[in-house]
Amino acid sequence: MGRQVFGFRLAMIAVASPAALLNATPGLGTRLVGSAVVVTFMTSYVLFRDWQRFGPLLLRHPSLLAVDTLFGFLLLVSAGPDTTLAYVSVCTPLLAGLLYSWRGAAVFASLQALILLAVSETLKHHTAVADSLLLPGLCVITGAMGSALRTLMLRFGAAGEALTEARTRLAAAEAVSAERARLAREMHDSVTKTLHGVALIADGLADSTAASPDRLDPALIRRQAELVATAARRAVEESRGLLTDLRAEQDSGATDVGAELESLATDFTTRTSLPATYDGPATRFPLTSAVSRPLLSITAEALENAYRHARATRVDVRAEATPTHLVVTIRDDGRGLPRGTTLEDLSRDGHFGLLGMTERAASMGARLLLTSDEGTEVRVEVPLT
């Protein structure tokens, strides 16, 4: 705002100088007006151009503004208080109000008004009382305006800082909430399922050892115990991997999603004996980890749902690329979801798999479609741009 005040003064000098020079007394009067105009104009121009340098100096040293008032006094003496150049003097109280609040505005408005009255009296300009008080009154008004603008800008600044702080806190809260949701998804897709498997195997082991001595099968008990130990070690590895992932930065390297989907289907078939096939073009689909990891997790969750809940006999995984999207479809021939089932119902009953799939799709800007008609089909449309 201070810089704009000097820009305004430059414009006023440029507009009013020709008339003041034409009305000045030929000879010495014209030279005095011209010199005062040049000095005032150059001073205002320097302050306007290098306000970033001189503005802090004016803010710390009000005496420098008094020097500026002296240049305005020279302009008044040479051109006279009844010329349009005299209106340049109202800029000083305006600037004082902006820089030094109402106290500075009062001091410089009073000083400028006294200078105007003194110059008018010294040069014997006999005008009406109302006309002689016009410029001093404008100085008081502009000083008050500068002080009011300063207060308004400070309030806007405080409001802006409060808004920025509120946004920062909101962003932090959203980041914490997103991280909690991500951690819940990771635990559901890894440790929770493994521990559920441990519990099932342990139940079978308990039933085997509870049989009568003549019906005990040592080989079966040993195999079940080995499965419990293997599943427990897997849970430990998954927990360590989860902790490592939480502490490590996200990898920005590209992943061949097609190869990963095929490997995922093959491992799923080996582990569960439920046939899972992959069909996709030979073209590689290199995606960043921020996209490939959620996509692979959605696929793995869909495969697990087909095995655990759908009673399916076959699962097909298909990938195809369009000019704008990578579309991955996971379809099983199981019993599907009951009609009218919603994510809220599943969450309330403790089934968070589909909710996690939806959140993962949203995290990478993809669209997830779920249809359940003679089986279940999960369709993920990932934008490639």
N, C-alpha and C positions, 0 to 999 in steps of 0.2 A: 504493500500500500504506500509506503514511503517513496518508493521509486515512482509510482504512478503520480504522486503529488508533484514531483519534479518534472515528469513528463507533461503534466497539465500546465505547469508554469512555463515550460518551454513553448507550448502551443499558444499561451496567452501573450508571451513576449513576441512571438513571430507574427501574431495577428495584429497586435496593437502598436508595434514599433513604427511601421510606415506612417500612420496617422500622427504619432507623437513627433516624429522627425519633421513632418511637413508643417506642423503647428509650432515648432520650436523657433526661437529667435535666430535669424541668420547669423552665421559666423560662430562666435563662441558658444552660444546656446545650442546650436546644432551639434557642435563637436562634443559638448558635455553630454547631451542626450545620447549621442551615438556611442561614446565611450562607456557610459553607464549601461546601455543596452548590451554592448559586447561583453563587458565584464560579468554582468548578471546572467546573460545567456550562456557563456562559457562555463561559469561556475555550476549552473543548473545542469548543463550537458554532462560535465564530468561526474557529478553526483548521480545523474540518471544512468550513465553508461557503466560506472563502476560502483553501483550501489552495494554489491556484495562486499566490497572492500571498505567503503566509507560509511555504510549504514551502521555497522557495529561501533564505529568510532563516534558517530553522532549519538548513539544510544548511551555510550559510556560517558561522553563529555558534552553536556548541554551547552557549554561555552562555545562550542563550534557553531551551534545554531545561532548564537548571538552574533558571530561573525557574519553569518549569512544575513541576519537582520540588518547589519551595517551596509551590506551591498544593496539591500532593498531601500535603505535610507538614502543612499547616493542616487538611486534611480528616482526616488520621490523628489529629491532636491533639484535634480537636473530637469526632469520632465514635468514636475508639478503634480499636486494631488488631485487636480481636476481632469487629468488625462486617463485614458483607458489603461495605461501602463500601471497606474496606481493600484489597480485591482490585483496586481501580482502580489501585493503585500499580504493578502489574505491567506496565501499558501503557508506562510510561516506559522501562524497559530494552529492551522490544520495539522501541519507536520508535528508540531509540539504536542498536540493532543494525542496523536498516534503513537509517539515515542515515549512521552513522559506522563501520560494519563492526565487527569483533570488539573493537577497542580501545575504541571508544565504548561498546559493550555492556558490556565489563568495568568501565569506570569508573562508568557509571550504575547497573549492577546492584549493584556494591559499595556505591555511595552510597545507593541505595534500601534495600538490606539493612541498612546501618548505621542509617539513619533508622528503619526498622521496629523494630530491636532497641532503639534509644535511646528511642523513644516507649513501647514496651512496658515498659522498665525505669523510665522516668520516671513513667508512670501506675500503676506498681505492679501490673501484670497478672501475677499468679503462675500460670502455666500450665505444663503439662508441656514438657520440652525439645523433644520432637518437634513439639508444636503451635507453640511459639515460633519454631522454625526453618522452619515450613511456608512462610510468605510470603517470607522471604528466599531460600529455595530456589527458589520459583517465579520470583522476580525473576531469579535466575541462569539458570534454564531458558529463560525468555522472551527474555532477552538473547541467549542462544546461538541460539534460534530465529530472532530478527530478523537476526542476522549470517548464518545459513545461508540465509535467504530472500533476503537481499541478494546473496549470492554466486550463488545459483541464478538470480535475475532478471538479473544481469549476464551470466551465461553464456548465458541465453536471448537477451538482447539482442545479444550478440556473434554467436550462431548466426543470429539473424534478419538482422543486417547482412550476414553472409557469404552467406546464402541470397539476399538481395536483390541483392547484387553478382553472384552467380552467375547469377541470372535476367536481370540487365541484360546481362551478357556474352553469355548465350545468345540473348537477343533481338537484340543487335547482330549476332551471328554469323548468325542466321536472316535478319535484314534484308539483310546482305551477300550471303548465298546467294540470297535471292529476287531481289535486284537483278541478280546475275550471270545468273540464269536468265532474267530479263526482257530483259536486254541480249542474251543469246544468241538469244532468240526474235525480237527486233526485227531483229537482224542477219540472221537466217535469212530473215525475211519481206521484207527490203528489199535491203540491199547485196549479200548473198550471191547472191541470185537474179539481180540485175542484172549482177553481175560474171560469173556463169555465162553469161548471154546474150552479154556482150561476148566471152567466150572462144569461144563457138560462132560468132559472126559473124566474129571474127578468123580462126578456122580456115577458114571459107569464103573470106575475103579472101585468105588465103595460098594456097589451092587455085586461086583465080582467077588470081592473079599468076604461079603456077607453070606455067600453060599455055604452049603454044608461041606464038611471036609472031603467027602467022597466025590463032590461035584466041582471042587476047585480046579481051575485051569491055570497052572503057573505061567504057561506061555502067554495066555491072554492078559493076566495080571501084569506080567513084565512089559508087554507091548503097550498097555494102557499107561503104566507108570512112565515109560519112555516118552509117550505122547504128552503127558503132563509136563515132564521136564523140558521137552522141546518147546512146547507152547509157552512155558514160563520164561525160558531163555529168549524166545521171540518177543515177549512182552517187554523184557528188559531192554532188548535192542531197540524196539520201537520207542520206548521211553527216552532212551539216550538220543536216538535220532531226533525225537521231538524237541528235546532240550537243546540239542546242537542247532536245530533249525531256528529256534527262537532266538538264539544268541548270534547266529550268523546273518550276514547281509544277504539279500536276495541275489541269486546268480542271474546275470543279464545275458548269459549265453543262449544260443538257439538250440532247440531240441527237435529232433525228427519225430513228430507226433505219430506218424504212420507206423514207424518201427516200434515205438513204445506201445501203441495200441495192440499191435500184433503180439508183442511179447506179453502184454497183460492178459490177453485172451488165452495164450498158450499156458501161462503159469496158472491161470484160473482153472483150466481143464485138468491140468496135472494135479492140482491140490484138491479139487472137489469131485473129480470124475464126471462133472456135468459138461457136455460138449459145448464149447464156445468157439465160434469161427470168426475170422476177421476177413473182411472184403474191402479192399481199397486200391486206388490206382498206384502205379509204381512211382509216381511223382512224390518227392519228399515234401513234407509240410514243416518247414523250420519255423518254430514259434519260440518266443522268449519264455523263460520259466514262469513269469507272471501270468501267462496264458496257458502254457502246457500243463503246469502242475494242477491248477483247478480242473482242467478238462480231463486229465487222467484220473483225478480223484472222483469226479462225477461218474466216469465210466466204471471205475472199480466199485463204487457204491451201487450202481445199477446192476452190475454182475452179482454182487453179494445179495442184493434184494431178491434177484431171480432164484438164487440158490436157497436162501433161508426162508423166504416168505411165499414165493409164487408157486412152489412145487413144479418148476419148469423141467422140461426134458431136453431143452436146447435153447441156446442163446446165440444170436447173431449180432456182431458188431460191424458196422459199415461206416466208411468215411468217404466223402466226396467233396470236391472243391468246385465252387461256383466263382464267377469273376469277383464277387465281393465277400463271400463267406466260406468258411470250412464247416461242413455239416457232418456231425457224428451222430449215428443212430444206434441205439442198443435196444434190441427187441427180443422178448422171450415168448414162449408158448404156454406160460403158466396161467393161473386163475385170475390174475389181475387184481385191481383194487375194488373194494365195494363201491357201489354207486353213491355219489354225494359226499365222498371222503374229501376233506379239506386239509390243508397244512396245519391249521389251528387244531383240528381234531387229532392229528397225528402227534403234534407237539404236546398236547394235553395228556395223551396216553403214553408219553415217554418215547415215541418213535421220532427221532430227529434226523434220520437219513435224508428224506426228501427235502426237509427244511435246509439242511446243509448243502444239498445239491443246488437248490434255488439261490442260496447266498453266494455260493462259489460262482455260479453263472453271472450273477449281478456284479461280482468283483472284477470280472474280466470283460464286462460290457457285452456279454452274450445273451441270447434268448433261449430259455429252456421250455420245451413243450412236452407234456406228459399225457399220453392217451392210454386208455385201458379198455380194450375191446378184443376179445379172444386173445388174451395175452396183454403184456404191457410194453409200450414203446416210449423210450426216452430219447428226445431229439434235442441236440444242442447245436445252435447256430452261432458260430464264432466269427465276428467281423475280421477281415484280413487287412483292413486299412485303418 
